[in-house]
Structure formats: structure tokens, C-alpha cells
């Protein structure tokens, strides 16, 4: 088996988007609601990150559990588009993961209904250590029975000296530092949003620099916290990096923006960009996705990302930690 750049581990879903003109506050049980527009796209942490990294020019593979249903066929078709082979050895008897996102045009808010199925029963029998011939591991969230494979992934990363990026969701972060210790102690780069960071370290503190330091104590070499429109902050090589604003773009949908940011950041790190430029690349990739419906619509190529970085000139402050 030939070497490749990144193995993206996590879920793959089919996301159905429904846009309505009514505010959610006006709806009541039994209403028949007219949908203004609809769309169906693939998503999920593994699929989104693989697509973003592939678009930037890296060779990627995925490890995600799928079923034998129509949604799985759609996901596999999309993965082939990004040359992102799924190395999972078996399929699940449960349905492929899905989500329905209902967006209120008037209120500019959304409600998400999520079904976790196939992705929750990834097991050690679904992959071989010999398949991990990659330069980096990108670990998104694994829930249900799939969570039990995290120690094995950490072992493989450590044994083979593969740097690991960990991007847990809120429901995984809520398990806390002790439960996530096996992966955190082997994590090279940890990326979370502010709510996830607070949940992981078990605090309500809003001090983003305090959160960075607490996360760093758990083992990761580099910690990054995103904070929506308020920017982001990072702790890397005894330096803190922070941006208090993000590019002023029209937000159409936030789905996949976090995956786009994290993938862009990882690309910059792998290509030895100055760390602040790696952060900028991640931010413009996220800003592009925010302007379109779906988790992977308008992911950037390297050329497009560099042009957008020049256009928006994101100011990052560096200080000694």
C-alpha cells in the first residue's frame, strides 16, 4: 500500500437542507409548512475534512462506517469525486447517518435533526494498522460503540510516529478530560470551538487564553479555539495567536465551516506555512463555505485561498505565552 497524506476518521452523513420563510416562533404542532428551497449534500467530519484537504491538493483517505443503503451510495460517489477512498473493511446493518437542517430565512437561524446510525459502530475489526500509511491522522468525532476504537487509533499514531489532529464535537468534549485522556496525550493539534473547549476542561470561564493553556496541559502540542464572528485564538510553540474578527462575508449556512477551518489549518501546517498564515488559510476556507449552502460547497483550492488571504488581510496578534 502506497503512502498518502492524511487519513480522515469520523462520520459521513447525508444532509438534507430545507429553507422556510416563516420564523420558528410562528410554527405550532400540526402546521403544514411550505419549503422555499431544498437541497441534499453529503457531510460529516470525515467526509468534510477529506474533501477540503483533497481540494487543497493533498492525497487523502477516509475511515468511516457506512451502511448498504442509497445514502451510502451517494456518499461513496462524493468521496470518489475527491479521490478519498474509504478504507473501512465492513458495512453496518444500521442506516447511514443523516441530518435534516431546517433554516428560517426570516430569523436566520436553524434547527438540526440528526440520526446517528452506521458511524456509531466502527470497530477494531473494520481497519488494519497496515492501512495507516499516512503522514497525518485527522480524527473527528466518534460516538456510540465507535468511541471504543479511539484508544487503538491513539496506539497506532504513537507506535508509528504519526502526528494527530483531533477535532471533537461538543457531545464528545462533554465526556471530559479524563475519558478523552488516551487520545489527548497523543494529540499533536487540538481544534475546538469555545463551547467545546469549556466542556472539555470543565469550566464556564470565558477567558479564551486560559482555556488554551488548560487544554495544552492535557497533552496537545498545539491548541486552537474558534469563536465564530469573534475570531479565534491558538497556543503554538509557546506563543499565543489571536484574531478578534473574521472576514465580513454574508453567512448563508454554517454547516461544515469548522471542518473547512480545521482542514485549511492542517494543510498550512503540513506545508510548513508560518503558523499565523496556516490560521489565515483555515479562516478564509471557512469563510468561503459560510457563504454557500452545504458543508462542502465552495471549498477553496490553494490558489483561491491565497487570493482570499490577500483580499481580507486577517490581522493576527502574537504574544509570548
C-alpha positions in Angstrom: 0.0 0.0 0.0 1.4 3.4 -1.0 1.8 6.3 1.3 -0.7 9.2 1.3 -1.0 12.5 3.2 -4.0 12.3 5.6 -6.4 9.7 6.9 -9.7 11.3 7.9 -11.6 9.4 10.6 -15.1 10.1 11.7 -18.6 10.2 10.3 -20.1 10.6 6.9 -23.7 11.7 6.5 -26.4 12.8 4.1 -27.6 16.3 5.0 -31.0 17.5 3.7 -31.5 21.3 3.8 -34.9 22.8 3.9 -35.3 26.6 3.9 -38.6 28.2 5.1 -39.7 31.8 5.2 -41.7 31.6 8.4 -40.0 32.3 11.8 -39.8 29.2 14.0 -41.6 31.2 16.7 -44.8 31.2 14.5 -44.9 27.4 14.0 -47.1 25.1 16.0 -47.8 21.4 16.1 -49.7 20.2 13.1 -48.7 23.0 10.8 -48.1 22.3 7.1 -45.1 24.4 6.2 -44.2 25.4 2.6 -40.5 24.9 1.9 -38.9 27.7 -0.1 -35.9 25.6 -1.3 -34.3 22.3 -0.6 -31.0 20.5 -1.2 -29.2 17.3 -0.4 -25.5 17.1 0.2 -23.0 14.7 1.9 -21.4 15.8 5.1 -19.9 14.5 8.3 -16.5 15.1 9.9 -14.6 12.5 7.9 -16.2 13.3 4.6 -15.9 17.1 5.0 -12.3 17.1 6.0 -11.3 14.7 3.3 -13.0 16.9 0.7 -11.4 20.1 2.0 -7.9 18.6 2.1 -8.3 17.0 -1.3 -9.4 20.3 -2.8 -6.2 21.9 -1.4 -4.2 19.3 -3.2 -3.4 16.5 -0.6 -3.8 12.8 -1.1 -6.4 11.6 1.4 -8.3 8.6 2.5 -11.2 8.2 4.9 -12.2 5.7 7.7 -15.9 5.9 8.2 -18.6 3.2 8.7 -21.4 3.2 6.1 -24.5 1.0 5.5 -25.6 -0.7 2.3 -28.3 1.9 1.5 -28.9 4.6 -1.0 -27.4 7.3 1.2 -24.2 5.3 1.4 -24.1 5.1 -2.4 -24.4 8.9 -2.5 -21.6 9.4 0.0 -19.3 7.0 -1.8 -20.0 8.8 -5.1 -19.0 12.1 -3.5 -15.8 10.6 -1.9 -14.8 9.3 -5.4 -15.2 12.9 -6.6 -12.5 13.9 -4.1 -10.4 10.8 -4.7 -10.9 9.9 -1.0 -11.1 6.1 -0.7 -12.9 4.8 2.3 -10.7 2.1 3.9 -13.4 0.7 6.2 -13.4 -3.1 5.7 -17.1 -3.7 6.6 -20.5 -2.2 6.3 -23.1 -1.6 9.0 -26.6 -3.1 9.4 -27.8 0.3 10.7 -28.8 3.0 8.3 -26.2 5.5 7.1 -26.1 8.7 9.2 -28.4 11.5 8.2 -29.4 15.0 9.2 -32.2 17.4 8.3 -31.4 21.1 8.6 -34.4 23.4 8.6 -33.3 27.0 8.1 -35.6 30.0 8.8 -34.8 32.7 6.2 -36.6 35.3 8.3 -34.9 34.5 11.6 -31.5 33.5 10.0 -31.4 30.5 12.4 -31.8 26.8 12.0 -32.9 23.6 13.7 -31.0 20.3 13.0 -32.4 16.8 13.4 -29.6 14.3 13.5 -29.7 10.5 13.1 -26.6 8.6 14.2 -26.5 5.1 12.7 -23.7 3.4 10.8 -21.0 5.7 12.1 -21.6 4.6 15.7 -20.5 1.0 15.3 -17.0 1.3 13.8 -14.9 -1.5 15.5 -11.2 -2.6 15.6 -12.2 -5.3 13.0 -13.0 -2.6 10.5 -9.4 -1.5 9.8 -5.8 -2.7 9.9 -2.8 -1.0 11.2 -1.1 -1.5 7.8 -3.7 0.8 6.2 -2.4 3.8 8.3 0.4 4.6 5.9 -0.2 8.3 6.1 1.7 11.5 7.1 -1.1 12.7 9.4 -4.3 11.5 11.1 -7.4 13.7 11.3 -9.7 12.5 13.9 -13.2 14.0 14.0 -15.9 12.8 16.4 -16.6 9.1 17.1 -19.7 8.3 19.1 -21.5 5.2 20.4 -19.6 2.0 20.1 -17.2 3.7 17.7 -15.8 5.6 20.6 -14.1 2.4 21.8 -11.7 2.5 18.9 -10.1 5.8 20.0 -7.5 4.1 22.2 -6.5 1.9 19.3 -6.2 4.9 17.0 -4.0 6.6 19.6 -1.8 3.5 19.9 -1.3 3.3 16.1 -0.5 7.1 16.0 2.1 6.7 18.8 3.6 3.5 17.5 4.1 4.8 14.0 5.0 8.4 15.0 2.0 9.8 13.0 1.0 13.3 14.2 -2.6 13.5 15.0 -5.1 16.3 14.7 -8.2 15.9 17.0 -11.4 17.9 16.3 -14.0 16.6 18.7 -17.7 17.7 18.7 -19.5 19.1 21.7 -21.1 15.8 22.7 -17.6 14.2 22.7 -16.0 17.1 24.5 -18.6 16.7 27.2 -17.1 13.4 28.2 -14.4 15.4 29.8 -10.6 15.3 30.1 -10.3 12.0 32.0 -12.3 10.0 29.4 -10.5 11.6 26.5 -7.1 11.2 28.1 -5.9 8.3 25.8 -6.3 10.5 22.7 -5.4 13.9 24.2 -2.0 12.7 25.4 -1.2 11.6 21.8 -2.7 14.7 20.1 -0.4 17.0 18.1 -3.1 19.6 17.2 -6.4 20.0 19.1 -9.1 22.2 17.5 -12.4 23.1 19.2 -14.9 25.9 19.4 -15.2 27.9 22.6 -18.2 25.9 23.9 -16.4 22.6 23.3 -13.2 23.9 25.0 -15.2 24.9 28.1 -16.9 21.5 28.2 -13.7 19.6 27.8 -11.8 21.3 30.6 -15.0 21.6 32.8 -15.2 25.3 33.2 -17.6 28.2 32.4 -14.7 30.6 32.0 -14.9 32.9 29.0 -11.1 33.7 29.1 -10.0 32.1 25.8 -6.3 32.3 26.7 -6.9 30.5 30.0 -8.8 27.8 28.1 -5.9 27.4 25.6 -3.5 26.9 28.5 -5.7 24.4 30.2 -6.1 22.4 27.0 -2.4 22.5 26.5 -1.9 20.9 29.9 -3.9 17.8 28.7 -1.2 16.9 26.2 -1.7 18.5 22.8 1.3 20.4 21.4 -0.9 23.0 19.7 -4.4 24.1 20.8 -6.8 26.2 18.8 -10.1 27.6 19.8 -12.6 29.2 17.3 -15.2 31.6 18.4 -17.5 32.4 15.5 -17.6 36.0 14.4 -15.3 36.9 17.3 -12.4 35.2 15.6 -10.0 32.6 17.0 -7.0 32.0 19.3 -4.2 29.5 19.4 -1.3 28.4 21.5 1.7 27.1 19.5 5.4 26.8 20.3 5.0 29.0 23.5 3.3 31.8 21.5 -0.4 32.8 21.5 -2.1 33.9 18.3 -5.4 35.7 18.2 -7.7 37.4 15.8 -10.7 39.3 17.1 -12.7 39.4 13.9 -13.3 37.3 10.8 -13.8 38.3 7.2 -17.1 40.2 6.8 -19.0 37.8 4.5 -22.7 37.1 4.1 -23.4 33.9 6.0 -25.8 31.5 4.2 -25.1 28.4 6.2 -22.7 27.5 9.0 -22.6 23.7 8.3 -19.1 22.5 7.6 -17.4 25.8 8.4 -15.5 24.3 11.3 -14.3 21.4 9.2 -13.1 23.8 6.5 -11.2 25.9 9.0 -9.5 22.9 10.6 -8.6 21.3 7.3 -7.1 24.6 6.0 -5.1 25.0 9.2 -3.8 21.4 8.9 -2.8 22.0 5.2 -0.9 25.1 6.2 0.9 23.2 9.0 1.8 20.3 6.7 3.1 22.6 4.0 5.2 24.5 6.7 3.5 27.8 6.4 4.2 30.3 9.2 1.6 29.4 11.8 -0.3 32.6 11.5 -0.7 32.0 7.8 -1.9 28.5 8.4 -4.6 30.0 10.7 -5.5 32.6 8.0 -5.8 29.9 5.4 -8.2 28.0 7.7 -10.2 31.1 8.3 -10.7 32.0 4.6 -11.6 28.4 3.8 -14.3 28.6 6.4 -15.5 32.0 5.2 -15.9 30.6 1.7 -18.0 27.7 2.9 -20.1 30.0 5.1 -21.4 31.8 2.0 -22.9 28.7 0.4 -25.4 26.0 1.3 -23.9 22.7 2.2 -20.8 21.6 4.1 -18.5 21.3 1.0 -19.8 24.0 -1.3 -17.1 26.3 -2.5 -14.1 24.7 -0.6 -11.0 26.5 -1.8 -8.0 25.5 -3.8 -4.6 26.7 -2.7 -4.7 29.4 -5.4 -8.1 30.6 -4.3 -7.2 30.5 -0.7 -4.1 32.7 -1.2 -6.1 35.2 -3.2 -8.7 35.4 -0.5 -6.0 35.8 2.2 -4.6 38.8 0.3 -8.1 40.2 -0.1 -9.2 40.1 3.6 -5.8 40.6 5.3 -6.8 39.0 8.6 -4.9 40.6 11.5 -3.4 38.2 14.0 -1.7 39.3 17.2 1.2 37.2 18.5 2.4 37.3 22.1 4.7 35.2 24.3 2.7 32.6 26.2 
